[in-house]
Amino acid sequence: MAEEGKRLQIDADVEAVLEKRGIRREDIQGVIDFAEETGNVYVQPETGHCLAYSTPATTTYWVEFGREGGTYRIYRAYSHRMEILHGFNMPARKQQTMDWTCTKCDRKLELATVKLKYMEETFGVDIPACPSCQRIFVSEEDATQRMALAEKMLEDK
């Protein structure tokens, strides 16, 4: 549960996007609490931004944030409903290193073929993952465009 005094700072333009996406402050707070409890955070060394995710039920929420004392500045948040099948990562056809680093393993993320599942359909996609712990990284573009399109296509099937 959220600690007393832990505050979220969300600019009006970000707040408008979150509202459009149906992402509540409680969802964001849940991701940050989970990240703090588990240490499952990615960091972008150039900006110092952190990215974490949590799947409290059937939706996975991703939050990019910065720590400023006892306050968390929220830069973006997005979600998807794909189930991530952890531990099944395979090397991607093309090798590519990403700018984000897994804080648990202190390794740069690399492109990997990852298994995702939605509505009983399982498929492999190339997305960044930690080469050590195999935790995956879903970008805002992947979640809001590619995964959203796949979800809609499978629902319309």
Buried (B, 14 or more C-beta within 10 A) or exposed (E): EBEEEEEBEBEEEBEEBBEEBEBEBEBBBBBBBBBBEEEBBBBBEEEEBBBBBBBEEEBBBBBBBBEEEEBBBBBBBBBBBBBBBEEBBEEBEEEEEBEBBBBBBEBBBBBBBBBBEBEEEEEBBBBBBBBEBBBBBBBBEBBBEBBBEBBEEBEEE
